[in-house]
Amino acid sequence: MHIVFRSVAVLAENLTMVTEFLLLGFSSLGDIQLVLFVVFLFLYLAILSGNVIIVTVIRLDKSLHTPMYFFLSILSTSETCYTFVILPKMLINLFSVARTISFHCCAIQMFFFLGFAMTNCLLLGVMGYDRYAAICHPLHYPILMSWQMCGKLGALCGIGGFLASLTVVYLVFSLPFCSANKVNHYFCDISPVIRLACTNTDAHEFVIFICGVLVLVVPFLFICVSYICILRTILKIPSAEGRRKAFSTCASHLTVVIIHYGCASYIYLRPTANYVSNKDRLVTVTYTIVTPLLNPMVYSLRNKDVQVAIRKVLGKKGSLKLYD
């Protein structure tokens, strides 16, 4: 990674006159920015607290030491880091007059944002496979999803996500940026930044599109195939209660998948020329703020096992305080 960023720095020095970017964000909304600051700050604190609770409870309660909750804890950790890359800077800019970000900091922000985002996409695919193995092959589930296999799958998601991110960031920041430096967004996203390049970007955009297909479309198709198999298996269950219980373990995952992949595909599987700032910023808010909030709220806090575990953990802490 150090070598690639060093190459970006050399290319930046030789080809780039732009040393910093101006993040326009929500500057056109005037006084409404104060309201946005309060709303986004509340949502950010809710995201942090929700995901921290989930990770802590999964860590402390042994009944949740299963592959499904193992991947959920990784997803919660990744989403916490994912929002940390974007939201603090956005909140500062809502109050700041100088909304600049240096060329290299912009590259670093894009790298970590895309890395965690792509890791999340791959994790959702792995979680779909976990549900497929649990419902369609329950007898072989301990072998298919052994702890060794879970560790390998989790590591592959992180490595694959950040390697794809590194490729995209190198392609974007190896372009020459001559004079335009106003990024019509609240963070350094691909489309708003690459549009500022003072050269033809078709070849770079095509490779970035291929990366998007590999990270978004392939896992999504894998999830679709997994759920087709899951649906067939569920329909074969004789009792209605059994079918309901089997599907209830998948409903929250499907909700997060549809919102996450739907919004991300809308933004990243289109040509840069089709980027429309106001409409796309609204969609981006959905997958940078709403989706990380949905993870603890929809996927976990509504889960009975997690609710019981939270009460157990809080009960233990309360007992310790009384004993002290």
Secondary structure as UniProt FT lines:
FT   HELIX           2..15
FT   STRAND          20..23
FT   TURN            25..26
FT   HELIX           27..29
FT   TURN            30..31
FT   HELIX           32..60
FT   HELIX           62..64
FT   HELIX           67..95
FT   STRAND          100..102
FT   HELIX           103..136
FT   TURN            138..140
FT   HELIX           141..144
FT   HELIX           147..173
FT   STRAND          182..183
FT   HELIX           190..194
FT   TURN            195..196
FT   HELIX           202..212
FT   HELIX           213..217
FT   HELIX           218..235
FT   HELIX           240..268
FT   HELIX           272..274
FT   HELIX           277..285
FT   HELIX           286..290
FT   HELIX           291..294
FT   HELIX           295..301
FT   HELIX           304..323
//
